[in-house]
Amino acid sequence: MNNKQEQSKGYTCISYVNNNTRITSGIPIVLQRLMMRDYCEPKGIKYTYEQLELEVMPHLPTLQHIIEYDQPNEVVLYSVYSLPEKPEVRKSILDLALKYNVKLHFANEDCRFEKEQDREWIDEVLSFGTIEVIRHEA
């Protein structure tokens, strides 16, 4: 079923942005939105609405709420680095996504999480190395 057919049958897709991880804290929301737009347009993905995470909440309560209570078909995130850095918190979010059958898209990496086997890839990417974020003051 293509995206337009899904949308006519109660399909929902949410774009989700945050500045609460070490990596996303240095990436302006507008750039995250542009990356997600460039990921979604060629795939025919249209988001129903956007959610912005609460500031200074690294456990991402808004994302958890979206998955558990809104239960959209899909959520588009800027990057796999938009997920919590703490493995146990990240695991609980991925568990919720599997439980409620919510596909998570990661625009920067051009990948998605939709089955248990995808978890290994996420953990591998996030454990690959440490990226130092340097902030420059203007």
Secondary structure, 3 states (H helix, E strand, C coil): CCHHHHHHCCCCEEEEECCCCCCHHHCCHHHHHHHHHHHHHHHCCCCCEEEECCCCCCCCHHHHHHHHHHCCCEEEECCHHHCCCCHHHHHHHHHHHHHCCCEEEECCCCEEECCCHHHHHHHHHHHCCCCCCCCCCC
